[in-house]
């Protein structure tokens, strides 16, 4: 076709829509116009998700069903129904909190072996072996040894399984956080909470399945990527609830609109969404986004009551430390977590401010602040869940992305306020609640507390154990993508740490 023909074709007037022609009516016209307005509104809401350039969420023709948060049957009978993860971002020091190593005093100041120094991030600041200045004591009927820095947690040791032989793949915060949250040291993978809600859904359809309670003083390293759903449908990502001010911004409807008008609007949107969904039956991302918007509408009726702590007794508030400046923020979020799982939320994560456990210098100041902020509320959460009969069905996890080395770190030449460098080769975490054998110490590091040497537990073993307690076989929790059967623990060997289970 020549340029001239193209120009002539472009001059030809287009045929008017039928509703504007002689056979159309005003009613047809306005009906079509309204459909266009609401269709445009839905397209705007779906925005960058539905029209993303990432094709990862395209469904196969063999599996046209949509995605939602309705409760799904586990692979087998679960020991726990919900998870509360107390994430201590920054790297808590195992040799100062959970893993006593008296031989550190014998070798104080000595130059460490080459094996130990392979984990040192900043070797020029290494000052040799650094003993722990804190006293360890046995607690409970189990006699587990816990540091004097954690007196409240120590009172709960008979409900705790302490794993002293965790290890990870990297000494740097960013990849270590990705590893602990998603099973890989790279970004762009679904988080643990996203996998769990994808596999099980949630009991309460008026609240998110996966809630994140981050610290008002600052996000952790990697920010919101810690609770992403990546290529899983977006309704499985974590939903942030604030502990100061309104829990969710822009949640309340406009007060000038009466309730009947709001309900009519919701009803109309439901019908429009369903009609659009039927025209696009093989779009799981569309199903996910529509489900998210519908959840947001239902949350208007439930979030306020769920997070209204004024309903709690003064005794409960005192137990969580809400009346003390140091513990108030973390205590409030622990109490919110209990109220959330009490109402059927599947997975709750609590973060602390930025990197307060990252004690490269001023070890004593850092640990006393971090432990002082979290110890009392953590123990209160365990006790509160137990007295309400919820601990048997709730798995509580305490962990960071790695630990610390048993070496002193001067930091800018300051030898008076030593700290510790990152320690990925051997650190401590603990679990309590549904399916956990309380009063258990499992695994061990070497005589200096550097490297896991007995009953080593990888991050993938840890994830497999969590899924097992929730009634899921980690090998069978699969998402098909680009012909691959993706798993939380894929490409890595993993096992369930049955020794810490009842």
C-alpha positions, 0 to 999 in steps of 0.5 A: 500500500502506497503512502497516498493510499494510507492517507486516503484511508485515514481520511475515511470517517470511522463508523459510529457505535451502534448506540449512536446510530439511528437504531440506538437509544439514549438508554443504550448510550448511557448504559455503554458510557457507564460501563466505560467509566467503571471499566476505566476505574477498575483498570486504574485500580489494577494499574501496574499489577495487571498490566505489568511487563512481567509475565511471571503470573500468567496461568496455564490453560490447564489450571484456570482456577483463580487465587484467593485466601479461603482456607485450604486443607493442609497435606496432613494434620497440622500441629500449628495453625498460625505463626508469629515470627519475632524477627531480630534483624541485625544479627543477635550475638549467640555467645552473649545470649544463648550459647555459653562458651567458657573457653573464650575467657581462656583465649581472650585476646588471642589471634583466631585461627584461619578458619575463624577469620574467613568469616571476618568482614573487616579484618583490620578491626579484629582485636582477637578472641572476646569473651562474653561479659555476661553471666549464664544460668540454668533455668526451668525444669529443663536447665537450659542456660540463658544469659542474664540479659534475657531474664523474662525469656529465661522464665519461659525456657520450658516452652522453648526449643533452642537451636544452637546450630543454625548457619547461613550462606553469607555474612552480609545483611542484605543477602542474609535477610533474603535467605532467611525470608525467602530461601535464596540470597537474591531478591525477587523470591516469595517470602516465607509468609507469602508461601504459607498463605498461598498454601493454607489461606486464612480462617478470617476473611475480613483480615489479611492472611499475612500481617507485618508489624514493623517498627515506627522508628525504621524499616529493616534492611531490604525494606518491604522486600522482606514480605514480598510475594514476588511472582506469587499472586500479590494478595499473598504479600504481607500487609503492613499494620501501623502501631501508631496512628490508624493501623491502615491508612485511608481505610475508613470510608468518607464520612459524608457518604451514608452507609446505604450508598457505600453498600450500593457502591460495593455491590456494584463494584462486585458485579463489575469485577465479576463480569470483568473476571468472567471475560478474562478467565485465565488471569490469576493476577486479576483474580488476586488483585480483585480479591485484594480490593474486596478484602480492603472493603471488608477490613473496614468493618474488622480492623478497628476492633481487632487492634483496639488495645483499650479492650485489654486489661491493665494487667495485660498491658503491664505484662507486655510493658506498655507502660514503660518507655523502652518496651511500649512500642515492641510490647504493643506490637506483640499484643497486636500479634496475639489479637490477630492470631486470636482472630484467625490471621495465619502469619504475623511478623514483628520487626525491630527498628533498623539494625539495633542488633548489629553491634559492631561497636559498643556491644554492651550498650547495643545488647542492653538496649535490644534485650531491654526493648524486646525481652519482656514483651516476648515473654509476655506474648508466650505467657499470654498465648499459653494462658489463653490456650493459643500456644498449642496452636501458634508457632512462635519463632525468634530469629535474626539473619545470622549471629556474631563472631566470638571476636572483638571488633574495634571499629574506627580504632576504638578499643574501649568499646568493642563490638562483634562482626557478623557470624553466619557459620553458627548462631542460635534461634528458638521456636515455641508453641504448636508442635515444639518440644519445650525445654530442648537445646539442639545442636552445638557450635565449636568450643568458641561459638563460631561454627555449627559442628553438631546437628547443623540446621540450615535455613532450608531445614528451618523453613521445612520444619515450619511448613511441617508444623503447619501441616505442609510437606515442603516438597509438595508446596509448589507453584508452577511458573515457566514450566518449573515447579517452584518451591520455598526450598528448591535447589537446596537439600532440606529436612524437617528437624524432627528432634525439636518436635513433639 
